Amino acid sequence: MWRLAPALLLLAYGGAFAVAAFGGGVPAFDDHPGQLFRLWHALERSFPDGYWTADWNPDWWGGYPELQFYPPGFAVAGAVIRLVALWYPSVELVYQLLCSLVLLLPAVATFLLLARVIEDRWLALPPAFLALTLSAGLRGGVEEGLRWGMLASRLSVGCLALFVLSLRPWVERGRTPIWTPIAAAAVVLAHPASTPAALAILTVAILLSLALRPQRRTVTDGLAVAALAGALTGFWTVPLLLRRAWVVPLAWGDFTMVGFFGEMWARPVLLLTVLAAPLAWLVVLVRRRPFDALLATFPLVLFIVLLADIALFAHGWSAIEPARVVDSLAFSLLWSAGLGVGVGVARVTPRGEKRAGRPLVALAAIGLAALLANWGARGPTGEPTLTLWPTGPGWPRLHAVSRDHNLPALWTALRRRPDRVLFVTSSLRLDRDPAWYAPHSHVMSLAPLFTGREIVHGTFTHPAPLAARFYTGELTLPARLDTLVEKLDGQRLLGQPWERLPAENFEIVARRLRVSTVVVPTGDANRARFLGSSYVQASEAAGFTIFERRDRPWPTVERITHRRFRVLLSPAGGVWIPTGIPAYPLWEVKSRQGALETRVDPWGLLEFRVPLDVFEAELLYSEGWLEWSSLALTLVGGLGWLAWAWRGRRGDSPRRRRPT
């Protein structure tokens, strides 16, 4: 029991944190409602019908293949949780469990990693505690990764630790790294921004293994890991790369090296971690173990990767925001520091199950870190270095937000009309603070669930080309989006201040997108002069004023399923009919006369040409050769991994001696 005590302490604290943060209901702060909708789209709409990440989500921004251009790892993990539970849990419960998993995974993976290399569970506990509670402005930290709802960033950090751990048998003993392709695939699917870190660590592992075992098998194993990982993720990565014109990178961070080092020097916990990381090289010199060298080298290699990404990102040659790479760098420093300090303490403290020296050192280190948790918290949000407990208004539940802001009244009011709803703001303010960084929730992302209507805007910063055109008001797509949507709320619309937006410009967009309802915060209703005479105030609900359109000057588009629409036409042959649906390559338009000619309008929306005597057409969405080929690649990769793992296990097993 004593040997299990460190792991039990970590799980008890992390489990209590998870229950306090997510046990009382679905979180609703910032991005969480939108993440919940993505999970619902995956579990209730896509996976049961046999589709995968290429499936179409018609409810946001005129429609978008949501999980094809967003890391699908969290949805895959949610599907696994639901499958294990025989599809019984609700989407809400799965989301709560998934949030708890994302919270615990970096800590548990760090504990397993360092317990193996230090060979002492108590000394692995302090780094695991830091991995559990670290925030400090990191995308994968507790504040941004869990309180804000950026789950993919934190999930990738946990998968990265498992990936590093999976390399240990290969680097140390030359055994086939059977689980490394699976772990590498998990890193990529969790968030592709961690791919450079995974490639860097794999390269270092191959070079170390070649130095120890200059054999052909070493090279083939390293190449097999990379090839199998690429094949296993092919169902998502291949269409992502070949259809990248349909995604606008989100580059809203303001990362600078000066700010990075300034933040580090102002936070003692981070500073101590950075100063302790080089101690791992002393461990390499003393113990002479290859895996120690891998952990010691990792931060240096990742720092070089960070510098390269900064240069490439500045010139538009990289889509990976440098702040994302900092996540991997920070945790690699934590692993190196844990190795150096842990082995050093192990050398000077007595060993034994009943000895109290190492547990006392571990608990004292945790206590010191807790005392320094809020040291260096600064900036508008005052984000702490360590988040020790989910307290305050920053962890609201969806049911509480709905009750306090009377959102059911808003959903009821929006059910009255067909066509789309346009929210002129992206979020619901949770208090009276007007600052863009004040507590808010993108709860309008859930409007399609509660109203049955498609929405425009009302979500977080989105990578769809239509969203980018809407944010900027320009038909030419920007290279990337540099500004958070929250900074524009109540200030700008279609790239212009509300007061300067001409009604005719708004009318063009409203017609193209079939906007029949516009939702404006009641305090700003008098400023919405861009609505012109086409919209009339209809009602108020939940602090919003609802404007309804007087007429519907567009064709009737009926939604049959989320992948099939019917367009009803008036008798007018030879004209181009707008659909208001983005012209993604997997759409086709058919009538009783066969396939119809299509084109793309300036906003990237699909139009089709209607012949004479045709009064009805259907829009059909189905996966193409690229999607099926990519799925086949993943299936082949899975079979290849099974064969490679079986052959590797046989080759690693000791041969029986023949009797003499």
Steps between C-alpha positions, in 0.01 A plus 500: 500500500788734577632457146162601359464802729649762260276391213197490728573849631531636146179331385312604813594866461446501123172313535374744763599791273312339211188443708506860626555638149279274289290286732218751545411524131640592161742798524385810313793743522645634174546224237333212686151530341651486152715202591190328635322564169792351306485190718124476447552531125751214512315263733136560412522588133820366343628186670169313529432546129835356397664829401823642635679833523409599143132525600317828440379727780227724352431697817795742520609754240278370220651155543851362542670158530563586865726217614693484172668830581504479880704247701268198534685333787258619768201371297672165441573474873136582573387229259728249673355594840148455368578171328655357817180598682291331226377836367298555818639834636357825369717739302506731801632226729759396242613861478542522877700176503708624209582824682611294802716281278663803339570644846665182632683369193809730507546436872457122481722474192769714665483284813537177299786646297706628792421209733663275239813706446553616860399158635317658792130585508522761774759702312283487187208653693609871504545525119168321454336750736640786294376335180155473658475864613726699266334799327741796452347616172553165327240386245516156658487631857209461737364852447501508121480128434220422745338815637489666157423174321806463274494127562697396192815683610515330839404161359796514262741571787384189684531290185850639442614373841366153416680517166831575672444217749425255219849559355682383815517123424634572152760759602618308808491138384433502128156343538246571228307819593164332453283769656689799363303529170172498697629766740635712214166479319324608821728805523417609145126440532488680837656812348727519193693788661678232706620323185834690486570394859421137420719507187783662695495242777474214250801635309707523818392148597606364160840670520560372854396149404727509194793610715440204728391246239619594149283236336256496214220397735542822696438704188208286387335520843528879505362532148225250581387710797474814284331319209249314717413812699443689175281222363296469820417872487452504123119502517528852642841641404490422127174691428616772740816556300349464153195715577684762704351779285179454699656595832636837612764459775422659834800707604353721765782471751751775573796278588844664519828374639528806724159428647585130529817558704340784697213275599744229601716723717194640674376155603726321752356154431580527130840654572596218737389247241716659230802524732460137610460356150879496421551272802375222275837513321676418829276196527603400147868523596450301821259228389587486127153394393384583147145589603636754751682663209176509305318688779797732552522584130130550443472861637799618297364349180156645564647844566662483156165391354336798671751745353450350155122519532517864608697586187278295269180624662603863459534450123177301469685174427370322808141462619606394850472782749827519703305510826386145421860380481566658840263244654726214396812694601366579847408137572830372360679732742284358777599143407870586481488686831312212658767258382793712618361592841340162559814297438703751703267470799494122463881495531505687830194354673469149645297249307236271643127462523480613863744792467346846516778704336381491141128543580585801715711653224219440246230649722723796591561572130125489433437733793758749376347495151156559648629803692639646178188414294378859461840667490541683173132496407451802278329623189130580459391152606752460783565139404689318780807284453319206657124453522456309824120487510205597275362791698322823416265599217739369236358146519122548437269217396278504193179457697594792730582730209173406329304568817672825595472648151157353415631333186195270459298812416749585224486147357120509501492833320736378229296189414232703324658555157682297233839577343803620695565702813780758503652591836679833472716403801698184555445453872277559800648725767487336843543823699483875448867546416512633138862391440539240225690267734231516771319172581287391206351191341453401137172342601332619179694219331233269643211686333465231227442238769237699687327672208552271202633792294832563331703795628749750366756640745433434868803270522865540592759597237436251223727378216229480230568720195149643528571598863822673394315699233233591754757616757691716253222600261743429215446247223872422483592248767766612750811288546391443860272649764701712741220633720278325752129528429441616858701816435254600227177435691276803500762702314536375143292295260605394152831670569348843568377691806127455545435869444681496162358174362267589209163327502548394138824318586330310779206423272728332246638267766160433655352399165789270412486326838118484522492694829139542611572580868759730655576492874649816654582575866219724622743766616632530144170471312489873419841474337391227259405747227665275242184283512325770298132453420526131416480391865252597767528462875290200602574417865747508785636205698793427731646849453485482119279675248380279216447651154301307239518549125195637321540279191704202375658601166679167449407148389344266753765257623360209702731289711420130465810374685825671592643368170199553274301813413206568268476830311156604379509721191268737321467447123806683367730292285859592420573704812748440781342407830682584827500239776673681787711187556882510470622343176697210648619245240280219639172672411307419183169630371251272328154525348272262315701591189830393662797693640480878474775746415649675805726796574639692798390853584740769633428397860593138429137384499351241266275599211342276237348564160139390465376381159150548364213297650692428822328615818689298756865407555689305764837576657681181599815468709708183484863408555716490190794295380743695720306427818453132418864462399611666823281268704640202311851625582413499870357149481814378321708678765309321774559161341863590438543597865355166615739308274798715601418468870459120476827464312677734741374313806621173355837649417538648850415176683802297618572198286484161661829322519521179305591192708854381448 
